[in-house]
Amino acid sequence: MAIHRFEKKQFIPATLDEVWRFISSPANLKTITPPYMGFDINSPNLPDNMYAGQIITYKVRPLLGIPLSWCTEITHVQDRVYFVDEQRQGPYKLWHHQHHLKEVNGGVEMIDIIHYQAPMGFLGEMVTPFLVTPKLNEIFDYRFKQVEAIFGK
């Protein structure tokens, strides 16, 4: 089955330190996730910043309000440059999400790159263009607007 790639770029008119502080804090994930997803972090005692090796567990309700458990590991962190989260358990067969930051004139360019594979083999592959990819676009469009609301355009 194919491994799909999703990419979203956003310019943020803020300092690199401000943006890093925001996106590297697990507590802010709920803020940038659509409310209908029912996103709740289950991991107790989360630190202010992510670190390599950190495990974060969630409940999400991406479709029809059905709760799913999701567990990700922060596998790589380079301070103020990027971090990677990878699914260890959850709704995807494969989920590898890179969060990149780059200081640019007037602010920060944030780039999300996700490699993913739907579950259920051939059936999952069939619904990816009609269900999975549009859902990712919807979630990241919401995130884009939330980041704009926090930092400006």
Secondary structure as UniProt FT lines:
FT   STRAND          4..12
FT   HELIX           16..23
FT   HELIX           26..28
FT   HELIX           30..32
FT   HELIX           35..37
FT   STRAND          40..41
FT   TURN            52..53
FT   STRAND          55..60
FT   TURN            64..65
FT   STRAND          68..78
FT   TURN            79..81
FT   STRAND          82..89
FT   STRAND          94..104
FT   TURN            105..106
FT   STRAND          107..117
FT   HELIX           121..127
FT   HELIX           128..132
FT   HELIX           133..151
//
